Amino acid sequence: MSARFFIKWTGELLRSKKNITVYILLAALFLFRLITRSPEIIYVDQDVGTMVIVVKQPPLTQEGKITWWEVHEGAIKNKYGSPKPDENGVYYVSVIDGGNGFKKTSQDNSNWFSFYNRKLYCFDEVKSEERCLENDEVMTVIHDENNKISYLIDDSQIVKQPQNEY
């Protein structure tokens, strides 16, 4: 009987190892997809000195957000002709998560007695009833008059000094 028990126990162990392997592979695939997801710009609003970029699937980490901006800044400038600095060379770029899509402004969004208080960011240029987003700011990029770039992400400020040009 002990041999049968050992064979049965070994078979169950192998099946559970296969299950564990499948779970680990699925978790690794999910994490890989989450980490390598590609943000998509769905709307840009700009004025002199300010720009708002609405993205779907923004990067999750501080490093990922900064890297995304540094890699795509040139393409954003080429495609949208911006950000346009003010007379002092300063500009602000707010990146907002538009993953939940544009929403319609309604009374229930602004009730003072509501338990769920949503701050909506509305775009006057959008000629639709669905022209507002929940204000879920991903980061703010500040370019100052000394070419210093600051990234405001969550409650942190990361400052990058300009590189000396020779």
DSSP file (Angstrom, degrees, kcal/mol; ACC not computed):
  #  RESIDUE AA STRUCTURE BP1 BP2  ACC     N-H-->O    O-->H-N    N-H-->O    O-->H-N    TCO  KAPPA ALPHA  PHI   PSI    X-CA   Y-CA   Z-CA
    1    1 A M     >        0   0    0      0, 0.0     4,-2.6     0, 0.0     5,-0.2   0.000 360.0 360.0 360.0 -32.3    0.0    0.0    0.0
    2    2 A S  H  >  +     0   0    0      1,-0.2     4,-2.3     2,-0.2     5,-0.1   0.848 360.0  53.1 -66.2 -31.3    2.8    2.4    0.7
    3    3 A A  H  > S+     0   0    0      2,-0.2     4,-2.5     1,-0.2    -1,-0.2   0.921 110.3  47.4 -67.8 -43.1    4.0    2.2   -3.0
    4    4 A R  H  > S+     0   0    0      2,-0.2     4,-3.0     1,-0.2     5,-0.2   0.926 112.6  49.3 -62.8 -43.8    0.5    3.1   -4.2
    5    5 A F  H  X S+     0   0    0     -4,-2.6     4,-3.1     1,-0.2     5,-0.2   0.920 111.3  49.6 -60.6 -43.1    0.2    5.9   -1.8
    6    6 A F  H  X S+     0   0    0     -4,-2.3     4,-2.6     2,-0.2    -2,-0.2   0.910 112.5  46.9 -63.1 -42.8    3.7    7.2   -2.9
    7    7 A I  H  X S+     0   0    0     -4,-2.5     4,-2.3     2,-0.2    -2,-0.2   0.921 115.2  46.0 -65.4 -43.9    2.7    7.0   -6.6
    8    8 A K  H  X S+     0   0    0     -4,-3.0     4,-2.3     2,-0.2    -2,-0.2   0.932 114.6  47.4 -63.4 -45.3   -0.7    8.8   -5.9
    9    9 A W  H  X S+     0   0    0     -4,-3.1     4,-2.2    -5,-0.2    -2,-0.2   0.889 111.9  50.5 -63.2 -40.1    1.0   11.4   -3.7
   10   10 A T  H  X S+     0   0    0     -4,-2.6     4,-2.5    -5,-0.2    -1,-0.2   0.903 109.8  50.7 -65.1 -41.5    3.7   12.0   -6.4
   11   11 A G  H  X S+     0   0    0     -4,-2.3     4,-2.4     2,-0.2    -2,-0.2   0.906 111.4  47.6 -62.9 -42.5    1.1   12.4   -9.1
   12   12 A E  H  X S+     0   0    0     -4,-2.3     4,-2.6     2,-0.2    -1,-0.2   0.894 111.3  51.6 -65.1 -39.5   -0.8   14.9   -7.0
   13   13 A L  H  X S+     0   0    0     -4,-2.2     4,-2.4     2,-0.2    -2,-0.2   0.918 110.4  48.0 -63.2 -43.6    2.4   16.8   -6.3
   14   14 A L  H  X S+     0   0    0     -4,-2.5     4,-2.4     2,-0.2    -2,-0.2   0.909 111.8  49.9 -64.1 -41.9    3.3   16.9  -10.0
   15   15 A R  H  X S+     0   0    0     -4,-2.4     4,-2.3     1,-0.2    -2,-0.2   0.918 112.3  47.2 -62.8 -41.5   -0.2   18.1  -10.9
   16   16 A S  H  X S+     0   0    0     -4,-2.6     4,-2.8     2,-0.2    -2,-0.2   0.867 110.3  52.8 -69.1 -34.3    0.1   20.8   -8.2
   17   17 A K  H  X S+     0   0    0     -4,-2.4     4,-2.5     2,-0.2    -1,-0.2   0.894 109.0  50.0 -65.1 -38.3    3.6   21.8   -9.5
   18   18 A K  H  X S+     0   0    0     -4,-2.4     4,-2.5     2,-0.2    -2,-0.2   0.917 111.8  48.2 -64.8 -42.0    2.1   22.1  -13.0
   19   19 A N  H  X S+     0   0    0     -4,-2.3     4,-2.7     2,-0.2    -2,-0.2   0.925 111.9  48.8 -62.7 -44.7   -0.7   24.3  -11.6
   20   20 A I  H  X S+     0   0    0     -4,-2.8     4,-2.6     1,-0.2    -2,-0.2   0.915 111.1  50.6 -62.1 -42.0    1.8   26.4   -9.7
   21   21 A T  H  X S+     0   0    0     -4,-2.5     4,-2.6     2,-0.2    -2,-0.2   0.913 110.6  49.0 -61.7 -43.3    3.9   26.8  -12.8
   22   22 A V  H  X S+     0   0    0     -4,-2.5     4,-2.5     2,-0.2    -2,-0.2   0.919 112.1  48.7 -63.2 -43.4    0.9   27.9  -14.8
   23   23 A Y  H  X S+     0   0    0     -4,-2.7     4,-2.5     2,-0.2    -2,-0.2   0.906 111.7  49.1 -63.2 -41.7   -0.1   30.4  -12.1
   24   24 A I  H  X S+     0   0    0     -4,-2.6     4,-2.5     2,-0.2    -2,-0.2   0.914 112.0  48.7 -64.6 -42.7    3.5   31.8  -12.0
   25   25 A L  H  X S+     0   0    0     -4,-2.6     4,-2.5     2,-0.2    -2,-0.2   0.911 112.1  48.6 -64.1 -42.0    3.6   32.1  -15.8
   26   26 A L  H  X S+     0   0    0     -4,-2.5     4,-2.5     2,-0.2    -2,-0.2   0.913 112.4  48.4 -64.4 -41.6    0.2   33.9  -15.9
   27   27 A A  H  X S+     0   0    0     -4,-2.5     4,-2.6     2,-0.2    -2,-0.2   0.905 112.0  49.5 -64.1 -41.3    1.3   36.3  -13.2
   28   28 A A  H  X S+     0   0    0     -4,-2.5     4,-2.5     2,-0.2    -2,-0.2   0.903 111.5  49.1 -64.5 -40.8    4.6   36.9  -15.0
   29   29 A L  H  X S+     0   0    0     -4,-2.5     4,-2.4     2,-0.2    -2,-0.2   0.916 111.7  49.2 -63.9 -43.7    2.7   37.6  -18.3
   30   30 A F  H  X S+     0   0    0     -4,-2.5     4,-2.4     2,-0.2    -2,-0.2   0.933 113.2  46.2 -61.3 -46.8    0.3   39.9  -16.5
   31   31 A L  H  X S+     0   0    0     -4,-2.6     4,-2.7     2,-0.2     5,-0.2   0.896 111.5  52.0 -64.1 -40.5    3.2   41.9  -14.8
   32   32 A F  H  X S+     0   0    0     -4,-2.5     4,-2.5     1,-0.2    -1,-0.2   0.926 111.9  46.2 -60.9 -44.7    5.1   42.0  -18.1
   33   33 A R  H  < S+     0   0    0     -4,-2.4     4,-0.4     1,-0.2    -2,-0.2   0.887 113.3  49.8 -64.9 -39.1    2.0   43.5  -19.9
   34   34 A L  H >< S+     0   0    0     -4,-2.4     3,-0.5    -5,-0.2    -2,-0.2   0.905 115.0  43.0 -66.1 -42.2    1.4   45.9  -17.0
   35   35 A I  H 3< S+     0   0    0     -4,-2.7    -2,-0.2     1,-0.2    -1,-0.2   0.868 119.1  42.0 -73.7 -37.0    5.0   47.1  -17.1
   36   36 A T  T 3< S+     0   0    0     -4,-2.5    -1,-0.2    -5,-0.2    -2,-0.2   0.269  80.3 135.9 -97.5  12.6    5.4   47.4  -20.9
   37   37 A R    <   -     0   0    0     -3,-0.5    -3,-0.1    -4,-0.4    -4,-0.0  -0.299  52.7-129.1 -62.5 146.9    2.0   48.9  -21.6
   38   38 A S        -     0   0    0     21,-0.0    -1,-0.1    20,-0.0    18,-0.1  -0.866  14.9-132.2-105.8 115.8    2.2   51.7  -24.1
   39   39 A P        -     0   0    0      0, 0.0     2,-0.5     0, 0.0    18,-0.2  -0.334  18.4-152.4 -63.3 145.1    0.5   55.0  -23.2
   40   40 A E  E     -A   56   0A   0     16,-2.1    16,-2.8    -2,-0.0     2,-0.5  -0.985  11.0-133.6-123.7 126.1   -1.7   56.5  -25.9
   41   41 A I  E     +A   55   0A   0     -2,-0.5    14,-0.3    14,-0.2     3,-0.1  -0.674  29.0 170.6 -78.1 123.1   -2.3   60.3  -26.2
   42   42 A I  E     +     0   0A   0     12,-2.9     2,-0.3    -2,-0.5    13,-0.2   0.596  62.4   9.5-110.1 -15.2   -6.0   60.8  -26.7
   43   43 A Y  E     -A   54   0A   0     11,-1.3    11,-3.1     2,-0.0     2,-0.4  -0.955  54.4-164.6-163.5 144.7   -6.3   64.6  -26.3
   44   44 A V  E     -A   53   0A   0     -2,-0.3     2,-0.4     9,-0.2     9,-0.2  -0.999   5.5-176.9-133.8 131.9   -4.0   67.6  -26.1
   45   45 A D  E     +A   52   0A   0      7,-2.5     7,-3.5    -2,-0.4     2,-0.3  -0.992  16.7 174.6-125.3 134.5   -5.1   71.1  -24.9
   46   46 A Q  E     +A   51   0A   0     -2,-0.4     2,-0.3     5,-0.2     5,-0.2  -0.976  19.3 166.9-145.9 155.9   -2.6   74.0  -25.0
   47   47 A D  E >   -A   50   0A   0      3,-2.6     3,-1.4    -2,-0.3    37,-0.4  -0.874  60.1 -58.5-148.2 175.7   -2.0   77.6  -24.5
   48   48 A V  T 3  S+     0   0    0     -2,-0.3    38,-0.2     1,-0.3     3,-0.1  -0.486 126.0   2.7 -65.7 123.0    1.1   79.7  -24.2
   49   49 A G  T 3  S+     0   0    0     35,-3.5    43,-2.3    -2,-0.3     2,-0.3   0.273 124.1  72.1  86.5 -11.4    3.1   78.4  -21.2
   50   50 A T  E <   +Ab  47  92A   0     -3,-1.4    -3,-2.6    41,-0.2     2,-0.3  -0.976  48.8 174.9-138.3 151.7    0.7   75.5  -20.5
   51   51 A M  E     -Ab  46  93A   0     41,-1.5    43,-2.9    -2,-0.3     2,-0.5  -0.976  13.6-157.2-152.7 139.5   -0.3   72.2  -22.0
   52   52 A V  E     -Ab  45  94A   0     -7,-3.5    -7,-2.5    -2,-0.3     2,-0.5  -0.987   9.9-168.1-120.1 126.0   -2.5   69.4  -20.9
   53   53 A I  E     -Ab  44  95A   0     41,-3.1    43,-3.1    -2,-0.5     2,-0.6  -0.962   6.3-157.1-115.0 125.6   -2.0   65.9  -22.3
   54   54 A V  E     -Ab  43  96A   0    -11,-3.1   -12,-2.9    -2,-0.5   -11,-1.3  -0.903  19.4-178.4-103.0 124.8   -4.6   63.2  -21.7
   55   55 A V  E     -Ab  41  97A   0     41,-2.7    43,-3.7    -2,-0.6     2,-0.4  -0.907  24.0-139.0-124.5 149.9   -3.3   59.7  -22.0
   56   56 A K  E    S+A   40   0A   0    -16,-2.8   -16,-2.1    -2,-0.3    41,-0.0  -0.857  88.2  10.2 -98.7 143.4   -4.7   56.2  -21.8
   57   57 A Q  S    S-     0   0    0     -2,-0.4    -1,-0.2   -18,-0.2     3,-0.1   0.947  83.2-165.1  55.9  59.5   -2.6   53.6  -19.9
   58   58 A P        -     0   0    0      0, 0.0    -1,-0.1     0, 0.0   -21,-0.1  -0.302  32.5 -85.4 -68.7 158.8    0.0   55.9  -18.4
   59   59 A P        -     0   0    0      0, 0.0   -24,-0.1     0, 0.0   -23,-0.1  -0.257  34.3-142.9 -59.3 154.3    3.2   54.5  -16.9
   60   60 A L  S    S+     0   0    0    -26,-0.2     2,-0.2   -25,-0.1   -25,-0.1   0.803  71.9  61.8 -93.5 -32.4    2.9   53.3  -13.3
   61   61 A T  S  > S-     0   0    0    -26,-0.1     4,-2.4     1,-0.1     5,-0.2  -0.562  81.3-119.5 -99.3 160.3    6.2   54.2  -11.8
   62   62 A Q  H  > S+     0   0    0      1,-0.2     4,-2.4     2,-0.2     5,-0.2   0.938 117.8  48.4 -58.1 -46.9    7.9   57.5  -11.3
   63   63 A E  H  > S+     0   0    0      1,-0.2     4,-2.6     2,-0.2    -1,-0.2   0.901 110.9  50.7 -61.9 -41.1   10.8   56.3  -13.4
   64   64 A G  H  > S+     0   0    0      2,-0.2     4,-2.4     1,-0.2    -1,-0.2   0.880 110.1  49.7 -64.4 -38.4    8.5   55.1  -16.1
   65   65 A K  H  X S+     0   0    0     -4,-2.4     4,-2.2     2,-0.2    -2,-0.2   0.927 113.4  45.1 -66.2 -45.4    6.6   58.4  -16.2
   66   66 A I  H  X S+     0   0    0     -4,-2.4     4,-2.8     2,-0.2     5,-0.2   0.928 114.1  49.1 -64.9 -45.0    9.8   60.4  -16.5
   67   67 A T  H  X S+     0   0    0     -4,-2.6     4,-2.6    -5,-0.2     5,-0.2   0.909 109.0  53.5 -61.0 -42.2   11.2   58.1  -19.1
   68   68 A W  H  X S+     0   0    0     -4,-2.4     4,-2.3    -5,-0.2    -1,-0.2   0.935 111.7  45.3 -58.7 -46.1    8.0   58.3  -21.1
   69   69 A W  H  X S+     0   0    0     -4,-2.2     4,-1.9     1,-0.2    -2,-0.2   0.942 113.5  48.7 -63.4 -47.4    8.1   62.1  -21.2
   70   70 A E  H  < S+     0   0    0     -4,-2.8     4,-0.4     1,-0.2    -1,-0.2   0.878 115.3  44.5 -62.7 -37.8   11.8   62.2  -22.1
   71   71 A V  H  < S+     0   0    0     -4,-2.6     4,-0.3    -5,-0.2    -1,-0.2   0.876 123.2  34.9 -72.6 -37.8   11.4   59.7  -24.9
   72   72 A H  H  X S+     0   0    0     -4,-2.3     4,-2.6    -5,-0.2     5,-0.2   0.492  88.8  93.3 -99.6  -4.3    8.2   61.3  -26.3
   73   73 A E  H  X S+     0   0    0     -4,-1.9     4,-2.5     1,-0.2     5,-0.2   0.912  88.9  47.8 -57.5 -45.1    8.8   65.0  -25.7
   74   74 A G  H  > S+     0   0    0     -4,-0.4     4,-2.4     1,-0.2    -1,-0.2   0.909 112.6  48.0 -62.5 -43.1   10.3   65.5  -29.2
   75   75 A A  H  > S+     0   0    0     -4,-0.3     4,-2.7     2,-0.2     5,-0.2   0.878 111.4  51.0 -65.9 -37.5    7.4   63.7  -30.9
   76   76 A I  H  X S+     0   0    0     -4,-2.6     4,-2.8     2,-0.2     6,-0.6   0.918 110.6  49.2 -65.4 -43.0    4.9   65.7  -28.9
   77   77 A K  H  X S+     0   0    0     -4,-2.5     4,-1.5    -5,-0.2    -2,-0.2   0.918 114.4  45.8 -61.0 -43.2    6.6   68.9  -29.9
   78   78 A N  H  < S+     0   0    0     -4,-2.4    -2,-0.2     2,-0.2    -1,-0.2   0.921 119.4  39.0 -66.8 -44.1    6.6   67.8  -33.6
   79   79 A K  H  < S+     0   0    0     -4,-2.7    -2,-0.2     1,-0.2    -3,-0.2   0.900 131.3  24.2 -75.9 -41.2    3.0   66.6  -33.7
   80   80 A Y  H  < S-     0   0    0     -4,-2.8    -3,-0.2     2,-0.2    -2,-0.2   0.446  96.7-125.1-107.6  -2.4    1.4   69.3  -31.5
   81   81 A G     <  +     0   0    0     -4,-1.5    -4,-0.2    -5,-0.3    -3,-0.2   0.837  65.7 180.0  64.3  32.6    3.8   72.2  -32.0
   82   82 A S        +     0   0    0     -6,-0.6    -2,-0.2    -5,-0.2    -1,-0.2  -0.900  29.0  35.8-155.7 177.5    4.2   72.5  -28.3
   83   83 A P        -     0   0    0      0, 0.0    -1,-0.1     0, 0.0   -32,-0.1   0.403  64.0-155.5 -71.9 143.3    4.7   72.9  -25.4
   84   84 A K        -     0   0    0    -37,-0.4   -35,-3.5   -34,-0.3   -34,-0.2  -0.832  10.2-137.8 -95.7 113.3    4.9   76.6  -26.2
   85   85 A P        -     0   0    0      0, 0.0     6,-0.2     0, 0.0   -35,-0.1  -0.274  16.8-117.6 -67.3 155.3    7.0   78.5  -23.6
   86   86 A D    >   -     0   0    0      4,-2.6     3,-2.0   -37,-0.2   -37,-0.1  -0.094  49.3 -75.1 -77.3-171.7    5.9   81.8  -22.3
   87   87 A E  T 3  S+     0   0    0      1,-0.3    -1,-0.1     2,-0.1   -38,-0.0   0.694 135.0  50.8 -64.0 -18.3    8.0   85.0  -22.7
   88   88 A N  T 3  S-     0   0    0      2,-0.2    -1,-0.3     0, 0.0     3,-0.1   0.404 120.3-105.6 -96.8   1.1   10.4   83.8  -20.0
   89   89 A G  S <  S+     0   0    0     -3,-2.0     2,-0.4     1,-0.3    58,-0.2   0.625  77.2 135.3  85.6  13.5   10.9   80.3  -21.6
   90   90 A V        +     0   0    0     55,-0.1    -4,-2.6    -6,-0.1     2,-0.3  -0.757  24.9 168.7 -98.9 139.9    8.8   78.7  -18.9
   91   91 A Y  E     - C   0 143A   0     52,-1.9    52,-2.8    -2,-0.4     2,-0.4  -0.994  20.7-150.5-147.4 155.0    6.1   76.0  -19.6
   92   92 A Y  E     -bC  50 142A   0    -43,-2.3   -41,-1.5    -2,-0.3     2,-0.5  -0.972   8.4-167.3-121.9 134.6    4.0   73.6  -17.6
   93   93 A V  E     -bC  51 141A   0     48,-2.7    48,-3.1    -2,-0.4     2,-0.5  -0.984   3.2-164.0-124.2 120.8    2.7   70.3  -18.9
   94   94 A S  E     -bC  52 140A   0    -43,-2.9   -41,-3.1    -2,-0.5     2,-0.6  -0.907   5.1-158.1-102.7 128.3    0.1   68.4  -17.0
   95   95 A V  E     -bC  53 139A   0     44,-3.1    43,-3.1    -2,-0.5    44,-1.4  -0.931  13.5-169.8-107.0 122.6   -0.4   64.7  -17.9
   96   96 A I  E     -bC  54 137A   0    -43,-3.1   -41,-2.7    -2,-0.6     2,-0.7  -0.900  25.3-119.7-117.1 140.3   -3.8   63.4  -17.0
   97   97 A D  E     +b   55   0A   0     39,-2.7    39,-0.4    -2,-0.4     3,-0.3  -0.686  28.5 177.9 -77.7 115.6   -5.0   59.8  -17.0
   98   98 A G    >   +     0   0    0    -43,-3.7     3,-1.8    -2,-0.7   -42,-0.2   0.045  39.5 123.1-104.3  24.3   -7.9   59.6  -19.4
   99   99 A G  T 3  S+     0   0    0    -44,-0.4    -1,-0.2     1,-0.3   -43,-0.1   0.769  72.3  51.1 -59.9 -29.5   -8.4   55.8  -19.0
  100  100 A N  T 3  S-     0   0    0     -3,-0.3    -1,-0.3     1,-0.2    -2,-0.1   0.480 109.9-130.4 -88.1  -1.4  -12.0   56.1  -17.9
  101  101 A G    <   -     0   0    0     -3,-1.8    33,-0.4    33,-0.1    -1,-0.2   0.037  37.6 -42.0  80.1 170.7  -12.8   58.3  -20.9
  102  102 A F        -     0   0    0     28,-0.1     2,-0.3    31,-0.1    31,-0.2  -0.447  59.4-157.4 -73.5 145.8  -14.6   61.6  -21.2
  103  103 A K  E     -F  132   0B   0     29,-3.7    29,-2.1    -2,-0.1    28,-0.9  -0.839  18.5-108.9-123.9 159.5  -17.7   62.1  -19.1
  104  104 A K  E     -F  130   0B   0     -2,-0.3     2,-0.3    26,-0.3    26,-0.2  -0.675  33.6-119.4 -84.3 138.9  -20.8   64.3  -19.2
  105  105 A T        +     0   0    0     24,-0.9     2,-0.3    -2,-0.3    -1,-0.0  -0.633  47.8 159.7 -75.8 136.8  -21.0   67.1  -16.7
  106  106 A S    >   -     0   0    0     -2,-0.3     3,-1.3     1,-0.1     4,-0.5  -0.942  54.7 -96.8-150.7 170.4  -24.1   66.6  -14.6
  107  107 A Q  G >  S+     0   0    0     -2,-0.3     3,-1.7     1,-0.3     4,-0.5   0.868 116.8  61.9 -59.6 -38.7  -25.7   67.6  -11.4
  108  108 A D  G 3  S+     0   0    0      1,-0.3    -1,-0.3     2,-0.2     3,-0.2   0.680  96.7  61.0 -68.7 -13.8  -24.6   64.5   -9.6
  109  109 A N  G <  S+     0   0    0     -3,-1.3     9,-0.4     1,-0.2    -1,-0.3   0.695 112.5  36.0 -79.3 -18.6  -20.9   65.4  -10.2
  110  110 A S  S <  S+     0   0    0     -3,-1.7     2,-0.3    -4,-0.5    -2,-0.2   0.259  76.4 134.0-122.4  13.4  -21.2   68.6   -8.2
  111  111 A N    >   -     0   0    0     -4,-0.5     3,-1.2    -3,-0.2    -3,-0.0  -0.492  46.4-149.8 -66.6 127.0  -23.5   67.8   -5.3
  112  112 A W  T 3  S+     0   0    0     -2,-0.3    -1,-0.2     1,-0.2     5,-0.0   0.707  95.4  52.1 -71.3 -19.4  -22.0   69.2   -2.2
  113  113 A F  T 3  S+     0   0    0      3,-0.0    -1,-0.2     2,-0.0     2,-0.1   0.350  82.1 121.5 -98.8   6.4  -23.6   66.4   -0.1
  114  114 A S    <   -     0   0    0     -3,-1.2     3,-0.1     1,-0.1    -5,-0.0  -0.400  59.0-144.9 -70.3 144.4  -22.4   63.5   -2.2
  115  115 A F  S    S+     0   0    0      1,-0.2     2,-0.7    -2,-0.1    -1,-0.1   0.711  92.9  59.3 -78.2 -22.0  -20.2   60.9   -0.5
  116  116 A Y  S    S-     0   0    0      2,-0.0     2,-0.8     0, 0.0    -1,-0.2  -0.902  73.2-169.2-112.7 104.0  -18.2   60.5   -3.7
  117  117 A N        -     0   0    0     -2,-0.7     2,-0.5    -3,-0.1    -7,-0.1  -0.828   4.7-172.4 -99.5 109.5  -16.6   63.8   -4.6
  118  118 A R        -     0   0    0     -2,-0.8     2,-0.7    -9,-0.4    -2,-0.0  -0.867  16.6-145.3-102.9 130.2  -15.1   63.8   -8.1
  119  119 A K        -     0   0    0     -2,-0.5    16,-3.3    16,-0.1     2,-0.4  -0.845  22.3-157.5 -89.6 121.4  -13.0   66.6   -9.3
  120  120 A L  E     -G  134   0B   0     -2,-0.7     2,-0.6    14,-0.2    14,-0.2  -0.821  12.0-153.2-103.3 140.7  -13.7   67.0  -13.0
  121  121 A Y  E     -G  133   0B   0     12,-3.4    12,-2.3    -2,-0.4     2,-0.4  -0.954  22.1-164.8-109.4 112.5  -11.3   68.6  -15.5
  122  122 A C  E     -G  132   0B   0     -2,-0.6     2,-0.6    10,-0.2    10,-0.2  -0.792  13.1-145.7-107.6 143.0  -13.4   69.9  -18.4
  123  123 A F    >   -     0   0    0      8,-2.3     3,-0.9    -2,-0.4    -2,-0.0  -0.920   3.2-163.6-108.8 115.3  -12.2   71.1  -21.8
  124  124 A D  T 3  S+     0   0    0     -2,-0.6    -1,-0.1     1,-0.2     8,-0.0   0.788  88.5  63.9 -66.8 -27.4  -14.2   73.9  -23.4
  125  125 A E  T 3  S+     0   0    0      6,-0.1     2,-0.6     2,-0.1    -1,-0.2   0.736  80.9  91.0 -71.0 -22.2  -12.7   73.2  -26.8
  126  126 A V    <   -     0   0    0     -3,-0.9     2,-1.4     5,-0.2    -3,-0.0  -0.656  69.5-153.1 -77.5 118.3  -14.4   69.8  -26.9
  127  127 A K        +     0   0    0     -2,-0.6     2,-0.3     3,-0.0    -1,-0.1  -0.497  61.3  87.4 -94.1  66.0  -17.8   70.4  -28.6
  128  128 A S  S    S-     0   0    0     -2,-1.4     3,-0.1     1,-0.1    -2,-0.1  -0.972  83.9-116.9-153.0 157.9  -19.6   67.5  -26.9
  129  129 A E  S    S+     0   0    0     -2,-0.3     2,-1.4     1,-0.2   -24,-0.9   0.833 110.9  66.9 -67.4 -30.1  -21.6   66.9  -23.7
  130  130 A E  E     +F  104   0B   0    -26,-0.2   -26,-0.3     1,-0.2    -1,-0.2  -0.692  64.2 122.4 -91.8  85.4  -18.9   64.4  -22.8
  131  131 A R  E     +     0   0B   0     -2,-1.4    -8,-2.3   -28,-0.9     2,-0.3   0.226  46.4  87.2-130.5  11.4  -16.0   66.8  -22.4
  132  132 A C  E     -FG 103 122B   0    -29,-2.1   -29,-3.7   -10,-0.2     2,-0.3  -0.870  50.2-162.8-120.7 150.4  -14.8   66.2  -18.8
  133  133 A L  E     - G   0 121B   0    -12,-2.3   -12,-3.4    -2,-0.3     2,-0.4  -0.935  34.6-103.5-123.7 149.5  -12.4   63.8  -17.2
  134  134 A E  E     - G   0 120B   0    -33,-0.4     2,-2.0    -2,-0.3   -14,-0.2  -0.613  47.0-113.4 -66.3 130.9  -11.9   62.8  -13.7
  135  135 A N        +     0   0    0    -16,-3.3     2,-0.8    -2,-0.4   -16,-0.1  -0.477  56.0 155.9 -76.3  84.3   -8.8   64.8  -12.7
  136  136 A D        -     0   0    0     -2,-2.0   -39,-2.7   -39,-0.4     2,-0.3  -0.794  29.5-157.0-109.9  85.3   -6.4   61.9  -12.1
  137  137 A E  E     -C   96   0A   0     -2,-0.8   -41,-0.3   -41,-0.2    17,-0.2  -0.461  17.0-172.6 -73.3 129.0   -3.1   63.7  -12.7
  138  138 A V  E     -     0   0A   0    -43,-3.1    16,-0.3     1,-0.4     2,-0.3   0.904  64.8 -40.2 -82.4 -49.0   -0.2   61.5  -13.7
  139  139 A M  E     -C   95   0A   0    -44,-1.4   -44,-3.1    14,-0.1     2,-0.4  -0.975  45.5-128.2-169.2 164.7    2.5   64.1  -13.4
  140  140 A T  E     -CD  94 152A   0     12,-1.8    12,-3.0    -2,-0.3     2,-0.5  -0.997  17.6-155.4-124.6 133.2    3.3   67.8  -14.1
  141  141 A V  E     -CD  93 151A   0    -48,-3.1   -48,-2.7    -2,-0.4     2,-0.5  -0.931   9.1-166.9-108.1 127.5    6.5   68.7  -16.0
  142  142 A I  E     -CD  92 150A   0      8,-2.9     8,-2.7    -2,-0.5     2,-0.6  -0.967   6.1-169.8-119.2 122.5    7.8   72.2  -15.3
  143  143 A H  E     -CD  91 149A   0    -52,-2.8   -52,-1.9    -2,-0.5     6,-0.2  -0.949  18.3-160.8-109.1 115.6   10.5   73.7  -17.6
  144  144 A D    >   -     0   0    0      4,-2.6     3,-1.9    -2,-0.6   -52,-0.0  -0.296  35.2 -92.6 -95.8-179.4   11.9   76.9  -16.1
  145  145 A E  T 3  S+     0   0    0      1,-0.3    -1,-0.1     2,-0.1   -55,-0.1   0.661 124.2  55.7 -66.6 -16.3   13.8   79.8  -17.5
  146  146 A N  T 3  S-     0   0    0      2,-0.1    -1,-0.3   -57,-0.0     3,-0.1   0.198 118.9-108.3 -98.3  14.5   17.1   78.1  -16.7
  147  147 A N  S <  S+     0   0    0     -3,-1.9     2,-0.4     1,-0.3    -2,-0.1   0.650  72.1 146.3  64.8  17.6   16.2   75.0  -18.7
  148  148 A K        -     0   0    0     13,-0.1    -4,-2.6    14,-0.1     2,-0.5  -0.690  37.7-149.5 -81.7 136.5   15.8   73.1  -15.4
  149  149 A I  E     -DE 143 160A   0     11,-2.3    11,-3.3    -2,-0.4     2,-0.4  -0.934  11.7-169.6-113.3 128.3   13.1   70.5  -15.6
  150  150 A S  E     -DE 142 159A   0     -8,-2.7    -8,-2.9    -2,-0.5     2,-0.5  -0.937   7.8-155.6-115.6 138.9   11.1   69.5  -12.6
  151  151 A Y  E     -DE 141 158A   0      7,-3.1     7,-2.6    -2,-0.4     2,-0.7  -0.966   2.4-160.5-113.6 120.8    8.7   66.5  -12.5
  152  152 A L  E     +DE 140 157A   0    -12,-3.0   -12,-1.8    -2,-0.5     2,-0.4  -0.901  21.5 167.4-101.0 111.0    5.9   66.6   -9.9
  153  153 A I  E >   - E   0 156A   0      3,-2.1     3,-2.8    -2,-0.7     2,-0.2  -0.988  60.9 -43.8-131.2 122.5    4.7   63.1   -9.4
  154  154 A D  T 3  S-     0   0    0     -2,-0.4   -17,-0.0   -16,-0.3   -15,-0.0  -0.416 124.2 -27.0  55.2-120.7    2.4   62.2   -6.5
  155  155 A D  T 3  S+     0   0    0     -2,-0.2     2,-0.3    -3,-0.1    -1,-0.3   0.142 121.3  94.7-107.4  19.2    4.0   64.0   -3.6
  156  156 A S  E <   -E  153   0A   0     -3,-2.8    -3,-2.1     2,-0.0     2,-0.5  -0.795  56.3-154.2-113.4 152.8    7.5   64.1   -5.0
  157  157 A Q  E     -E  152   0A   0     -2,-0.3     2,-0.5    -5,-0.2    -5,-0.2  -0.988   9.2-169.2-124.5 121.6    9.5   66.6   -7.0
  158  158 A I  E     -E  151   0A   0     -7,-2.6    -7,-3.1    -2,-0.5     2,-0.5  -0.951   8.9-161.4-110.6 124.1   12.3   65.3   -9.1
  159  159 A V  E     -E  150   0A   0     -2,-0.5     2,-0.5    -9,-0.2    -9,-0.2  -0.897   6.2-165.4-111.8 132.5   14.6   68.0  -10.5
  160  160 A K  E     -E  149   0A   0    -11,-3.3   -11,-2.3    -2,-0.5     3,-0.1  -0.973  15.5-141.6-117.7 121.1   16.9   67.5  -13.5
  161  161 A Q        -     0   0    0     -2,-0.5   -13,-0.1   -13,-0.2     2,-0.1  -0.462  29.8 -99.3 -76.1 149.5   19.6   70.1  -14.1
  162  162 A P        -     0   0    0      0, 0.0     2,-0.3     0, 0.0    -1,-0.1  -0.406  38.6-114.1 -67.0 146.6   20.4   71.1  -17.6
  163  163 A Q        -     0   0    0      1,-0.1     2,-0.3    -2,-0.1    -3,-0.0  -0.625  32.9-108.0 -80.9 140.2   23.4   69.5  -19.1
  164  164 A N        -     0   0    0     -2,-0.3     2,-0.5     1,-0.0    -1,-0.1  -0.497  30.9-146.6 -68.1 130.3   26.3   71.8  -19.9
  165  165 A E              0   0    0     -2,-0.3    -1,-0.0     1,-0.1     0, 0.0  -0.865 360.0 360.0-101.0 130.3   26.7   72.3  -23.6
  166  166 A Y              0   0    0     -2,-0.5    -1,-0.1     0, 0.0    -2,-0.0   0.391 360.0 360.0-106.0 360.0   30.2   72.8  -24.8
